[in-house]
Each structure stands twice: as C-alpha cells, then as structure tokens.
C-alpha cells in the first residue's frame, strides 16, 4: 500500500494515511528528524507486526508520539510536575520522556524505565496523530541496524509496498530525539540527542 509519489503531503493525504492506519496498514510519516513508522500504540497486534517488519530487538522499546499531555495520560501512570516542566520547555520537539507505563501498554513499547513519548514539532506528524485520535508509534523508518530514512523514496526502497508512505519531503536528519527519564525530580538522560538538557 504505497503512498502517493506526487510530493509533500497535505490535509487530504493525512486523512488518507489515517484511514490506512485504521485499516491495519503500517504508515511511514515525517518527523522533525527522520521518517517514522506508525501503528496505533495501544494495539498489541499492530505493534507486533511492526516489530516483525523492522526485525527489531525485543529489548529496544518503541517510542510513541502523542498530540497532548491528555493523550499521554492514556499511556502513563502519572505525569509528575518535573515532567510537565520539561514538556512546557521542549514540546513540541525532539524530547522523548520516559514515564511509568500503564499495564495495558503493549510490552514492545515498555522499557525498564517505562514508555517513551513526545509531541513532534513536525506539522504532518502532529496532524496524523490528531487525525487518528490515538497515540502512535514513532520508531525510525528503517530495517533494524540500517540507517534511518530522510525521504519517502528511502522508505520505499527499504520497505516497498509493505508500508503506506505519507510523503513530507526530505526531513532534517541530524541527531535523533533526546530520551530522558525522571528519578524523583532528577532528569536522567538515557540517550543524548537533538535536545540538550
């Protein structure tokens, strides 16, 4: 189910991608760094298919994008004040915060520290989450161990018609999102990236 090749997406293409997700497709979409792969984050079967497609190690938790703190609360036990402060400063943006996961969150999304989520600053990523109305996975659009894709063409080269592509043009690349958790009120950087803490 390949996406359109006519260039960067608009509102109609976002709606079509959301419909493809609702129909069971895995959708590639642009973020502020690289293309990501989306399935509904709380759909355990869809998440398992995504892991199979990527060949991803079970020990590597899949990141998630949301459109708001309210949507984040569907995934996490609580959003502590220190997390809210970081969100106010760095969301939308390339900061993934890892917080204690609710029991219903599929295992491939959960690490020892919890589930990692962020609000993307890319307008198409945000539009896709809003169109779907649910948290979406945002793992990089590449086979495990391969470089992440910056273009729709690179996604198609890696996956062919196994994913639906929401073409947002060339992404910025650069460092991946910064990943951080909280130990009490202390910020712990789990992966250095685009946001400096």
C-alpha positions in Angstrom: 0.0 0.0 0.0 2.3 2.7 -1.2 1.6 6.4 -0.6 1.4 9.0 -3.3 4.6 10.0 -5.1 3.4 13.5 -6.0 5.4 15.3 -3.3 4.9 16.6 0.2 1.5 15.8 1.8 -1.4 18.0 2.6 -4.6 17.6 4.5 -6.2 15.0 2.1 -3.0 12.9 2.2 -3.0 13.0 6.1 -6.6 11.8 6.1 -5.8 9.0 3.7 -2.9 7.9 5.9 -5.1 8.0 8.9 -7.6 5.8 7.1 -4.8 3.4 6.1 -3.8 3.1 9.7 -7.4 2.5 10.7 -7.5 -0.3 8.1 -4.4 -2.0 9.5 -1.6 -0.5 7.5 1.8 0.5 8.8 2.3 4.1 7.9 5.6 5.9 7.3 5.5 9.6 8.2 8.0 12.5 8.5 9.2 13.8 11.9 11.5 16.7 12.7 14.5 14.4 12.3 13.7 11.3 10.2 10.8 9.3 8.9 9.0 7.2 11.5 6.7 4.1 11.3 3.3 4.4 12.8 0.7 1.9 14.1 -1.8 2.6 16.9 0.4 2.3 20.1 -2.2 0.5 22.2 -3.0 -2.1 19.5 -0.8 -5.0 20.6 -1.3 -7.0 17.3 -0.3 -3.9 15.2 2.7 -3.3 17.4 3.8 -7.0 17.0 3.5 -6.7 13.2 5.6 -3.5 13.2 8.3 -5.2 15.2 8.3 -8.1 12.8 8.6 -5.8 9.8 11.6 -3.9 11.3 13.3 -7.0 12.7 13.6 -5.0 15.9 15.1 -6.5 19.1 12.6 -7.0 21.8 14.9 -5.2 24.3 14.5 -2.0 22.4 11.3 -0.2 23.3 9.4 1.5 20.5 8.9 5.3 21.0 5.4 6.9 20.8 4.1 10.3 19.6 1.1 12.0 21.1 -0.6 15.3 20.5 -1.0 16.5 24.1 -0.5 15.7 27.7 -4.1 14.4 27.8 -3.2 11.8 25.2 0.0 10.9 27.0 -2.1 10.1 30.1 -3.6 7.2 28.2 -0.1 5.6 28.3 1.4 6.5 31.6 0.5 6.1 35.3 1.1 9.7 36.1 2.7 12.9 34.7 4.8 14.3 37.5 5.5 18.0 37.9 9.1 17.7 36.7 7.9 16.1 33.5 5.3 18.8 32.9 8.1 21.4 33.3 10.2 19.6 30.6 7.2 19.4 28.3 6.4 23.1 28.7 10.0 23.9 27.6 10.7 21.3 24.9 7.3 20.1 23.5 6.6 20.1 20.7 10.1 18.9 19.8 12.7 16.1 19.8 12.5 15.2 23.5 11.2 11.7 24.4 10.2 11.5 28.0 10.1 8.0 29.6 7.4 7.6 32.3 5.9 4.6 34.1 3.6 2.8 31.7 0.0 1.7 32.3 -0.5 -2.1 32.4 -2.3 -2.1 29.1 0.6 -0.6 27.1 2.0 -3.4 24.8 5.3 -4.8 26.0 7.4 -3.8 22.9 6.7 -0.1 23.9 7.9 -0.5 27.5 11.5 -0.5 28.9 12.6 -0.9 32.4 12.1 2.9 32.9 8.6 2.9 31.2 7.1 4.1 27.9 8.8 6.9 25.9 6.6 9.5 24.3 6.9 13.0 22.8 4.9 15.6 20.9 6.5 16.1 17.5 7.2 19.5 16.1 6.7 18.3 12.5 3.3 19.5 11.4 2.5 16.3 9.4 3.4 14.1 12.4 1.1 16.2 14.6 -1.7 16.2 12.0 -1.5 12.4 11.7 -1.8 11.8 15.4 -4.7 14.3 15.6 -6.5 12.7 12.7 -6.2 9.2 14.3 -7.0 10.4 17.8 -4.7 7.9 19.4 -1.1 7.6 20.4 1.1 6.3 17.5 4.4 4.5 17.4 7.3 6.6 16.0 10.1 4.1 15.6 12.5 5.1 12.8 11.6 4.0 9.3 14.4 1.5 8.6 15.1 -2.2 8.9 16.8 -2.8 12.2 20.5 -1.9 12.0 20.1 0.2 8.8 20.3 4.0 8.6 17.0 5.9 9.3 15.2 7.3 6.2 15.1 11.0 5.5 12.9 10.8 2.3 9.8 8.9 1.2 11.9 7.4 -1.6 14.3 5.9 1.0 11.3 4.4 2.9 10.0 2.8 -0.2 13.5 1.5 -1.1 13.6 -0.2 2.4 10.0 -1.5 2.6 8.5 -1.5 -0.9 4.7 -1.8 -0.6 4.8 -3.1 3.0 4.1 0.4 4.3 1.9 3.3 3.3 4.0 6.4 2.9 2.9 9.9 3.9 5.3 11.9 1.8 6.5 15.0 3.7 9.5 15.7 1.6 13.1 15.5 2.9 13.4 15.6 6.7 16.1 17.5 8.6 18.0 14.4 9.8 20.7 15.2 12.4 20.7 13.7 15.9 17.7 11.6 17.0 15.4 12.7 19.7 16.9 13.0 23.2 15.5 10.4 25.5 15.2 11.2 29.2 13.5 9.7 32.3 12.9 11.1 35.8 14.4 9.7 39.0 12.4 11.5 41.6 12.7 15.1 40.4 16.1 14.5 38.7 16.4 14.3 34.9 18.3 11.2 33.7 19.4 11.4 30.0 19.1 7.9 28.5 20.2 8.9 25.0 21.7 12.2 24.1 20.1 13.7 21.0 18.7 16.8 19.4 17.5 18.5 22.7 20.2 19.5 25.2 19.2 19.1 28.8 
